[in-house]
Amino acid sequence: MTFNIGFQMDPLEGLNLEDDTTLAIIEECLLRNYNIWHFLPKDVSYINGEVVASSKIILELNRDIQPGFKTSDLIRKNLKELDLIFLRQDPPFDMSYITSTFLLEYIEDEVKIINKPSEVRNAPEKLFLNRWKNLTPETIITRNISEINSFRKKHKNIILKPLYGNGGNGIFFLGEKDKNFNSLIEIFLDTHPEQFILQEYLPNIKFGDKRIILINGKPEGAINRIPSENDIRANLHVGGKATKTVISNKEMEICESIGPELIQRGLLLVGIDIIGNKLTEINVTSPTGFREIQKFSNINLAKKLIDSLT
């Protein structure tokens, strides 16, 4: 019997086969001759008690063809007929995203979904990590001007970032005497209806931001991401450089601290970010880094992941 795997994810046209983690997972599935069903969150519907999607079968991923993939025509697929579904679309973590988690919940007793939809909904990356306050840099989540000013006075150099951003977008370093501070706070108040994050600045960012991938609660590979000379953000999408690394004893302790709860919550594919032994993010929505880890450490995380699930 052929194994059928669904990927609720971003449009294929916007992805790069050379560095995209979701495509690395799909490539591994295609090597095993699995049927791969691709659909967007907006393609999912609830019809007469069934969760269905307008989906396409991914027939081929190929670097030598344009646009790099071949698919079938649209097919109406009852998602209950799938063996496994990956929830892999990137944030923003908006109502469309949240709605998709509710719809997929209807079938999770019959189809394994990675990660568990309700727990993805309950674990936005910049909020979830605060459950482990002893492992994180000092952080406040607020819109209160008095709290913001007090935090800046205490830490002097701080990081300002939106609560639901991704890929390093909208992150600012504000030094003790930065004259842009008030203006930036005003912009955040005007553009973000929800609270935003202020975090103590970690000088060790100059040595890198380590991404560790956990599968079934255990660390399986890591890369270090070094920010460019003129930036404090190490995200690869904004110019950070990936380098080879190993997982230190302290970082193993962090993984061991959070691993059991990740498993309990059904968060089986997770990426965590660590700067100078401080946990700065837990990514449960669409963690990346598979290609870079394979390049530098020769660890095939896509194979490890699919082996653990099939």
C-alpha positions as YAML, in Angstrom:
chain: A
units: angstrom
residues:
- id: 1
  name: MET
  ca: [0.00, 0.00, 0.00]
- id: 2
  name: THR
  ca: [1.34, 3.42, -0.98]
- id: 3
  name: PHE
  ca: [2.02, 5.87, 1.85]
- id: 4
  name: ASN
  ca: [0.26, 9.22, 1.46]
- id: 5
  name: ILE
  ca: [1.71, 12.34, 3.08]
- id: 6
  name: GLY
  ca: [0.14, 15.78, 3.01]
- id: 7
  name: PHE
  ca: [2.05, 19.06, 3.28]
- id: 8
  name: GLN
  ca: [0.08, 22.14, 4.29]
- id: 9
  name: MET
  ca: [2.69, 24.70, 3.37]
- id: 10
  name: ASP
  ca: [3.59, 27.76, 1.35]
- id: 11
  name: PRO
  ca: [3.33, 27.95, -2.47]
- id: 12
  name: LEU
  ca: [6.02, 25.90, -4.19]
- id: 13
  name: GLU
  ca: [6.82, 28.79, -6.52]
- id: 14
  name: GLY
  ca: [8.34, 30.83, -3.69]
- id: 15
  name: LEU
  ca: [10.67, 28.14, -2.34]
- id: 16
  name: ASN
  ca: [14.33, 27.44, -3.08]
- id: 17
  name: LEU
  ca: [15.15, 23.78, -3.59]
- id: 18
  name: GLU
  ca: [18.75, 24.40, -2.49]
- id: 19
  name: ASP
  ca: [17.99, 25.58, 1.03]
- id: 20
  name: ASP
  ca: [14.35, 24.90, 1.93]
- id: 21
  name: THR
  ca: [13.76, 22.44, 4.76]
- id: 22
  name: THR
  ca: [10.22, 21.46, 3.71]
- id: 23
  name: LEU
  ca: [11.49, 20.56, 0.24]
- id: 24
  name: ALA
  ca: [14.27, 18.50, 1.84]
- id: 25
  name: ILE
  ca: [11.59, 16.49, 3.66]
- id: 26
  name: ILE
  ca: [9.56, 16.12, 0.47]
- id: 27
  name: GLU
  ca: [12.66, 14.95, -1.45]
- id: 28
  name: GLU
  ca: [13.20, 12.22, 1.13]
- id: 29
  name: CYS
  ca: [9.57, 11.13, 0.79]
- id: 30
  name: LEU
  ca: [9.81, 11.03, -3.00]
- id: 31
  name: LEU
  ca: [12.90, 8.81, -2.74]
- id: 32
  name: ARG
  ca: [10.67, 6.35, -0.87]
- id: 33
  name: ASN
  ca: [7.98, 6.57, -3.59]
- id: 34
  name: TYR
  ca: [5.43, 8.10, -1.24]
- id: 35
  name: ASN
  ca: [2.53, 10.11, -2.65]
- id: 36
  name: ILE
  ca: [2.98, 13.76, -1.67]
- id: 37
  name: TRP
  ca: [-0.09, 16.00, -1.50]
- id: 38
  name: HIS
  ca: [0.52, 19.75, -1.47]
- id: 39
  name: PHE
  ca: [-2.06, 22.31, -0.34]
- id: 40
  name: LEU
  ca: [-2.20, 25.79, 1.16]
- id: 41
  name: PRO
  ca: [-4.09, 26.71, 4.35]
- id: 42
  name: LYS
  ca: [-6.72, 28.50, 2.24]
- id: 43
  name: ASP
  ca: [-7.31, 25.29, 0.24]
- id: 44
  name: VAL
  ca: [-8.70, 23.40, 3.25]
- id: 45
  name: SER
  ca: [-12.48, 23.20, 3.66]
- id: 46
  name: TYR
  ca: [-14.97, 21.60, 6.02]
- id: 47
  name: ILE
  ca: [-17.73, 20.03, 3.88]
- id: 48
  name: ASN
  ca: [-20.54, 17.86, 5.25]
- id: 49
  name: GLY
  ca: [-18.47, 16.70, 8.19]
- id: 50
  name: GLU
  ca: [-15.33, 16.03, 6.15]
- id: 51
  name: VAL
  ca: [-12.08, 18.00, 5.97]
- id: 52
  name: VAL
  ca: [-11.04, 18.23, 2.32]
- id: 53
  name: ALA
  ca: [-8.41, 20.17, 0.39]
- id: 54
  name: SER
  ca: [-7.92, 21.28, -3.19]
- id: 55
  name: SER
  ca: [-4.48, 19.76, -3.55]
- id: 56
  name: LYS
  ca: [-1.85, 18.74, -6.06]
- id: 57
  name: ILE
  ca: [0.34, 15.66, -6.05]
- id: 58
  name: ILE
  ca: [4.02, 16.61, -6.21]
- id: 59
  name: LEU
  ca: [5.40, 14.35, -8.92]
- id: 60
  name: GLU
  ca: [8.99, 15.57, -9.05]
- id: 61
  name: LEU
  ca: [11.48, 17.99, -7.55]
- id: 62
  name: ASN
  ca: [14.30, 18.70, -9.96]
- id: 63
  name: ARG
  ca: [16.96, 21.40, -9.88]
- id: 64
  name: ASP
  ca: [17.43, 21.05, -13.65]
- id: 65
  name: ILE
  ca: [13.91, 22.05, -14.61]
- id: 66
  name: GLN
  ca: [11.98, 25.28, -14.24]
- id: 67
  name: PRO
  ca: [10.27, 26.07, -11.94]
- id: 68
  name: GLY
  ca: [11.97, 23.14, -10.17]
- id: 69
  name: PHE
  ca: [8.94, 20.91, -9.67]
- id: 70
  name: LYS
  ca: [6.18, 19.01, -11.46]
- id: 71
  name: THR
  ca: [2.70, 18.52, -10.02]
- id: 72
  name: SER
  ca: [-0.62, 17.01, -10.99]
- id: 73
  name: ASP
  ca: [-3.70, 19.09, -11.67]
- id: 74
  name: LEU
  ca: [-5.84, 20.06, -8.69]
- id: 75
  name: ILE
  ca: [-7.51, 17.11, -6.97]
- id: 76
  name: ARG
  ca: [-10.16, 17.27, -4.26]
- id: 77
  name: LYS
  ca: [-8.64, 15.18, -1.47]
- id: 78
  name: ASN
  ca: [-10.31, 14.00, 1.71]
- id: 79
  name: LEU
  ca: [-7.53, 14.62, 4.21]
- id: 80
  name: LYS
  ca: [-8.72, 11.72, 6.37]
- id: 81
  name: GLU
  ca: [-7.33, 9.44, 3.65]
- id: 82
  name: LEU
  ca: [-3.77, 10.61, 4.30]
- id: 83
  name: ASP
  ca: [-1.37, 8.71, 6.55]
- id: 84
  name: LEU
  ca: [0.54, 11.76, 7.75]
- id: 85
  name: ILE
  ca: [0.26, 15.56, 7.43]
- id: 86
  name: PHE
  ca: [3.03, 18.10, 7.94]
- id: 87
  name: LEU
  ca: [1.91, 21.55, 9.06]
- id: 88
  name: ARG
  ca: [4.72, 23.58, 7.48]
- id: 89
  name: GLN
  ca: [3.53, 27.02, 6.39]
- id: 90
  name: ASP
  ca: [5.58, 29.97, 7.61]
- id: 91
  name: PRO
  ca: [4.07, 32.60, 9.89]
- id: 92
  name: PRO
  ca: [2.56, 35.25, 10.14]
- id: 93
  name: PHE
  ca: [0.62, 33.64, 12.92]
- id: 94
  name: ASP
  ca: [-2.71, 35.20, 11.89]
- id: 95
  name: MET
  ca: [-6.36, 34.11, 11.88]
- id: 96
  name: SER
  ca: [-5.89, 32.19, 8.63]
- id: 97
  name: TYR
  ca: [-3.14, 30.18, 10.30]
- id: 98
  name: ILE
  ca: [-5.22, 29.66, 13.44]
- id: 99
  name: THR
  ca: [-8.27, 28.57, 11.43]
- id: 100
  name: SER
  ca: [-6.20, 25.93, 9.66]
- id: 101
  name: THR
  ca: [-5.22, 24.41, 13.01]
- id: 102
  name: PHE
  ca: [-8.88, 24.16, 14.07]
- id: 103
  name: LEU
  ca: [-9.85, 22.40, 10.83]
- id: 104
  name: LEU
  ca: [-6.99, 19.91, 11.04]
- id: 105
  name: GLU
  ca: [-7.93, 19.12, 14.64]
- id: 106
  name: TYR
  ca: [-11.12, 17.47, 13.33]
- id: 107
  name: ILE
  ca: [-9.09, 14.63, 11.79]
- id: 108
  name: GLU
  ca: [-6.14, 14.25, 14.14]
- id: 109
  name: ASP
  ca: [-7.62, 11.11, 15.74]
- id: 110
  name: GLU
  ca: [-7.37, 9.42, 12.34]
- id: 111
  name: VAL
  ca: [-4.31, 11.10, 10.77]
- id: 112
  name: LYS
  ca: [-0.96, 11.82, 12.42]
- id: 113
  name: ILE
  ca: [-0.20, 15.54, 12.12]
- id: 114
  name: ILE
  ca: [3.24, 17.07, 12.70]
- id: 115
  name: ASN
  ca: [3.10, 19.21, 14.73]
- id: 116
  name: LYS
  ca: [-0.11, 18.75, 16.73]
- id: 117
  name: PRO
  ca: [-2.40, 21.56, 15.52]
- id: 118
  name: SER
  ca: [-3.72, 22.70, 18.91]
- id: 119
  name: GLU
  ca: [-0.22, 22.85, 20.34]
- id: 120
  name: VAL
  ca: [1.13, 24.81, 17.37]
- id: 121
  name: ARG
  ca: [-1.68, 27.25, 18.05]
- id: 122
  name: ASN
  ca: [-0.80, 27.37, 21.74]
- id: 123
  name: ALA
  ca: [2.95, 27.75, 21.27]
- id: 124
  name: PRO
  ca: [3.85, 30.90, 19.30]
- id: 125
  name: GLU
  ca: [7.63, 30.82, 19.26]
- id: 126
  name: LYS
  ca: [8.29, 34.06, 21.08]
- id: 127
  name: LEU
  ca: [5.74, 33.32, 23.81]
- id: 128
  name: PHE
  ca: [6.23, 29.61, 24.37]
- id: 129
  name: LEU
  ca: [9.85, 29.82, 25.53]
- id: 130
  name: ASN
  ca: [8.89, 31.94, 28.54]
- id: 131
  name: ARG
  ca: [7.71, 28.74, 30.24]
- id: 132
  name: TRP
  ca: [11.44, 28.19, 30.88]
- id: 133
  name: LYS
  ca: [12.22, 31.58, 32.38]
- id: 134
  name: ASN
  ca: [15.47, 30.31, 33.93]
- id: 135
  name: LEU
  ca: [16.84, 29.49, 30.46]
- id: 136
  name: THR
  ca: [15.98, 32.73, 28.64]
- id: 137
  name: PRO
  ca: [17.31, 36.30, 28.55]
- id: 138
  name: GLU
  ca: [15.27, 38.75, 30.60]
- id: 139
  name: THR
  ca: [12.21, 39.62, 28.55]
- id: 140
  name: ILE
  ca: [9.08, 41.72, 28.81]
- id: 141
  name: ILE
  ca: [6.00, 41.54, 26.57]
- id: 142
  name: THR
  ca: [4.06, 44.77, 26.82]
- id: 143
  name: ARG
  ca: [2.70, 47.97, 25.27]
- id: 144
  name: ASN
  ca: [3.01, 49.90, 28.50]
- id: 145
  name: ILE
  ca: [5.32, 52.90, 28.10]
- id: 146
  name: SER
  ca: [6.27, 53.00, 31.77]
- id: 147
  name: GLU
  ca: [7.29, 49.32, 31.71]
- id: 148
  name: ILE
  ca: [9.24, 49.86, 28.51]
- id: 149
  name: ASN
  ca: [11.17, 52.81, 29.93]
- id: 150
  name: SER
  ca: [11.94, 50.94, 33.15]
- id: 151
  name: PHE
  ca: [13.25, 47.95, 31.22]
- id: 152
  name: ARG
  ca: [15.48, 50.14, 29.07]
- id: 153
  name: LYS
  ca: [16.82, 51.96, 32.12]
- id: 154
  name: LYS
  ca: [17.73, 48.63, 33.72]
- id: 155
  name: HIS
  ca: [19.38, 46.98, 30.70]
- id: 156
  name: LYS
  ca: [20.52, 50.01, 28.69]
- id: 157
  name: ASN
  ca: [21.11, 48.00, 25.49]
- id: 158
  name: ILE
  ca: [17.99, 46.13, 24.41]
- id: 159
  name: ILE
  ca: [16.35, 44.27, 21.53]
- id: 160
  name: LEU
  ca: [12.92, 45.30, 20.25]
- id: 161
  name: LYS
  ca: [10.90, 42.88, 18.12]
- id: 162
  name: PRO
  ca: [7.33, 42.09, 17.09]
- id: 163
  name: LEU
  ca: [5.55, 39.24, 18.83]
- id: 164
  name: TYR
  ca: [4.51, 37.43, 15.67]
- id: 165
  name: GLY
  ca: [7.29, 38.22, 13.21]
- id: 166
  name: ASN
  ca: [9.56, 35.65, 11.58]
- id: 167
  name: GLY
  ca: [12.83, 35.38, 9.71]
- id: 168
  name: GLY
  ca: [14.43, 38.27, 11.59]
- id: 169
  name: ASN
  ca: [11.97, 40.83, 10.20]
- id: 170
  name: GLY
  ca: [11.30, 43.91, 12.32]
- id: 171
  name: ILE
  ca: [14.01, 43.27, 14.92]
- id: 172
  name: PHE
  ca: [15.93, 46.30, 16.23]
- id: 173
  name: PHE
  ca: [18.92, 46.82, 18.50]
- id: 174
  name: LEU
  ca: [18.56, 49.94, 20.61]
- id: 175
  name: GLY
  ca: [21.66, 51.19, 22.38]
- id: 176
  name: GLU
  ca: [21.65, 53.10, 25.64]
- id: 177
  name: LYS
  ca: [21.80, 56.51, 23.93]
- id: 178
  name: ASP
  ca: [19.93, 55.67, 20.73]
- id: 179
  name: LYS
  ca: [17.91, 58.73, 19.75]
- id: 180
  name: ASN
  ca: [15.57, 56.61, 17.63]
- id: 181
  name: PHE
  ca: [14.15, 54.84, 20.69]
- id: 182
  name: ASN
  ca: [11.01, 56.94, 21.15]
- id: 183
  name: SER
  ca: [10.26, 57.01, 17.43]
- id: 184
  name: LEU
  ca: [10.56, 53.25, 17.10]
- id: 185
  name: ILE
  ca: [8.32, 52.65, 20.09]
- id: 186
  name: GLU
  ca: [5.74, 54.98, 18.54]
- id: 187
  name: ILE
  ca: [5.94, 53.04, 15.25]
- id: 188
  name: PHE
  ca: [5.47, 49.72, 17.06]
- id: 189
  name: LEU
  ca: [2.49, 51.11, 18.99]
- id: 190
  name: ASP
  ca: [0.92, 52.32, 15.73]
- id: 191
  name: THR
  ca: [1.57, 49.19, 13.65]
- id: 192
  name: HIS
  ca: [1.16, 46.36, 16.17]
- id: 193
  name: PRO
  ca: [-2.20, 46.09, 17.95]
- id: 194
  name: GLU
  ca: [-0.83, 43.40, 20.25]
- id: 195
  name: GLN
  ca: [2.01, 43.64, 22.76]
- id: 196
  name: PHE
  ca: [5.59, 43.47, 21.52]
- id: 197
  name: ILE
  ca: [8.84, 42.16, 22.95]
- id: 198
  name: LEU
  ca: [11.76, 43.86, 24.62]
- id: 199
  name: GLN
  ca: [14.70, 41.67, 25.53]
- id: 200
  name: GLU
  ca: [18.04, 42.25, 27.13]
- id: 201
  name: TYR
  ca: [20.78, 42.46, 24.50]
- id: 202
  name: LEU
  ca: [23.11, 39.46, 24.46]
- id: 203
  name: PRO
  ca: [26.59, 40.55, 23.32]
- id: 204
  name: ASN
  ca: [27.46, 36.93, 22.50]
- id: 205
  name: ILE
  ca: [25.36, 37.26, 19.36]
- id: 206
  name: LYS
  ca: [28.60, 38.30, 17.65]
- id: 207
  name: PHE
  ca: [29.74, 34.68, 18.08]
- id: 208
  name: GLY
  ca: [26.53, 33.37, 16.55]
- id: 209
  name: ASP
  ca: [22.97, 32.25, 17.09]
- id: 210
  name: LYS
  ca: [22.86, 28.46, 17.26]
- id: 211
  name: ARG
  ca: [19.91, 26.63, 15.67]
- id: 212
  name: ILE
  ca: [19.36, 23.15, 17.08]
- id: 213
  name: ILE
  ca: [16.83, 20.76, 15.56]
- id: 214
  name: LEU
  ca: [14.98, 18.45, 17.93]
- id: 215
  name: ILE
  ca: [13.15, 15.38, 16.62]
- id: 216
  name: ASN
  ca: [10.95, 13.59, 19.14]
- id: 217
  name: GLY
  ca: [12.39, 15.80, 21.87]
- id: 218
  name: LYS
  ca: [16.04, 14.96, 21.18]
- id: 219
  name: PRO
  ca: [18.71, 17.16, 19.53]
- id: 220
  name: GLU
  ca: [19.71, 15.68, 16.19]
- id: 221
  name: GLY
  ca: [21.78, 18.42, 14.56]
- id: 222
  name: ALA
  ca: [22.84, 22.07, 14.75]
- id: 223
  name: ILE
  ca: [24.31, 24.96, 12.83]
- id: 224
  name: ASN
  ca: [25.72, 28.25, 14.01]
- id: 225
  name: ARG
  ca: [24.48, 31.42, 12.28]
- id: 226
  name: ILE
  ca: [26.83, 34.40, 12.36]
- id: 227
  name: PRO
  ca: [25.38, 37.87, 11.77]
- id: 228
  name: SER
  ca: [26.89, 40.06, 9.09]
- id: 229
  name: GLU
  ca: [29.30, 42.80, 10.14]
- id: 230
  name: ASN
  ca: [26.60, 45.48, 10.04]
- id: 231
  name: ASP
  ca: [23.71, 43.58, 11.63]
- id: 232
  name: ILE
  ca: [22.74, 42.00, 14.95]
- id: 233
  name: ARG
  ca: [20.41, 39.48, 13.28]
- id: 234
  name: ALA
  ca: [21.86, 36.08, 12.45]
- id: 235
  name: ASN
  ca: [18.89, 34.78, 10.43]
- id: 236
  name: LEU
  ca: [20.05, 33.35, 7.12]
- id: 237
  name: HIS
  ca: [17.24, 35.17, 5.29]
- id: 238
  name: VAL
  ca: [18.72, 38.54, 6.26]
- id: 239
  name: GLY
  ca: [22.37, 37.81, 5.54]
- id: 240
  name: GLY
  ca: [23.51, 35.61, 8.40]
- id: 241
  name: LYS
  ca: [26.20, 33.06, 7.56]
- id: 242
  name: ALA
  ca: [25.84, 29.39, 8.48]
- id: 243
  name: THR
  ca: [28.88, 27.67, 9.97]
- id: 244
  name: LYS
  ca: [29.63, 24.22, 11.31]
- id: 245
  name: THR
  ca: [29.15, 23.68, 15.04]
- id: 246
  name: VAL
  ca: [28.66, 21.09, 17.75]
- id: 247
  name: ILE
  ca: [26.13, 21.00, 20.58]
- id: 248
  name: SER
  ca: [27.77, 21.96, 23.89]
- id: 249
  name: ASN
  ca: [27.06, 20.36, 27.26]
- id: 250
  name: LYS
  ca: [25.07, 23.42, 28.36]
- id: 251
  name: GLU
  ca: [23.02, 23.33, 25.16]
- id: 252
  name: MET
  ca: [22.35, 19.63, 25.74]
- id: 253
  name: GLU
  ca: [21.04, 20.54, 29.20]
- id: 254
  name: ILE
  ca: [18.66, 23.07, 27.62]
- id: 255
  name: CYS
  ca: [17.40, 20.42, 25.19]
- id: 256
  name: GLU
  ca: [16.92, 17.94, 28.02]
- id: 257
  name: SER
  ca: [14.99, 20.56, 30.00]
- id: 258
  name: ILE
  ca: [12.44, 21.24, 27.27]
- id: 259
  name: GLY
  ca: [12.38, 17.90, 25.41]
- id: 260
  name: PRO
  ca: [9.88, 16.01, 27.61]
- id: 261
  name: GLU
  ca: [7.27, 18.77, 27.41]
- id: 262
  name: LEU
  ca: [7.69, 19.03, 23.64]
- id: 263
  name: ILE
  ca: [6.94, 15.30, 23.31]
- id: 264
  name: GLN
  ca: [4.00, 15.53, 25.71]
- id: 265
  name: ARG
  ca: [2.50, 18.31, 23.60]
- id: 266
  name: GLY
  ca: [2.96, 16.48, 20.29]
- id: 267
  name: LEU
  ca: [5.63, 18.95, 19.11]
- id: 268
  name: LEU
  ca: [7.86, 16.40, 17.42]
- id: 269
  name: LEU
  ca: [9.77, 18.63, 14.99]
- id: 270
  name: VAL
  ca: [11.15, 21.73, 16.70]
- id: 271
  name: GLY
  ca: [13.95, 24.23, 16.12]
- id: 272
  name: ILE
  ca: [15.41, 26.13, 19.05]
- id: 273
  name: ASP
  ca: [17.73, 29.14, 18.97]
- id: 274
  name: ILE
  ca: [20.43, 29.70, 21.58]
- id: 275
  name: ILE
  ca: [22.69, 32.73, 22.03]
- id: 276
  name: GLY
  ca: [25.44, 32.44, 24.64]
- id: 277
  name: ASN
  ca: [23.69, 29.64, 26.56]
- id: 278
  name: LYS
  ca: [20.39, 31.54, 26.57]
- id: 279
  name: LEU
  ca: [17.29, 30.13, 24.87]
- id: 280
  name: THR
  ca: [15.86, 32.85, 22.60]
- id: 281
  name: GLU
  ca: [13.24, 31.02, 20.50]
- id: 282
  name: ILE
  ca: [11.35, 27.73, 20.22]
- id: 283
  name: ASN
  ca: [10.10, 27.33, 16.64]
- id: 284
  name: VAL
  ca: [7.27, 24.81, 16.34]
- id: 285
  name: THR
  ca: [5.62, 26.15, 13.18]
- id: 286
  name: SER
  ca: [8.15, 25.59, 10.39]
- id: 287
  name: PRO
  ca: [11.67, 25.08, 11.77]
- id: 288
  name: THR
  ca: [14.44, 25.30, 9.19]
- id: 289
  name: GLY
  ca: [18.11, 24.37, 8.89]
- id: 290
  name: PHE
  ca: [18.03, 20.83, 7.46]
- id: 291
  name: ARG
  ca: [20.01, 21.68, 4.32]
- id: 292
  name: GLU
  ca: [22.70, 23.62, 6.18]
- id: 293
  name: ILE
  ca: [23.11, 20.91, 8.81]
- id: 294
  name: GLN
  ca: [23.53, 18.28, 6.12]
- id: 295
  name: LYS
  ca: [26.04, 20.47, 4.29]
- id: 296
  name: PHE
  ca: [28.27, 21.08, 7.33]
- id: 297
  name: SER
  ca: [27.73, 17.95, 9.44]
- id: 298
  name: ASN
  ca: [26.59, 15.35, 6.88]
- id: 299
  name: ILE
  ca: [23.50, 14.59, 8.99]
- id: 300
  name: ASN
  ca: [20.41, 13.81, 6.91]
- id: 301
  name: LEU
  ca: [17.70, 15.14, 9.21]
- id: 302
  name: ALA
  ca: [14.96, 14.55, 6.65]
- id: 303
  name: LYS
  ca: [15.79, 10.83, 6.67]
- id: 304
  name: LYS
  ca: [15.93, 10.75, 10.47]
- id: 305
  name: LEU
  ca: [12.56, 12.50, 10.66]
- id: 306
  name: ILE
  ca: [10.74, 10.25, 8.18]
- id: 307
  name: ASP
  ca: [12.32, 7.13, 9.71]
- id: 308
  name: SER
  ca: [10.89, 8.18, 13.09]
- id: 309
  name: LEU
  ca: [7.36, 8.69, 11.72]
- id: 310
  name: THR
  ca: [6.82, 5.84, 9.24]
...
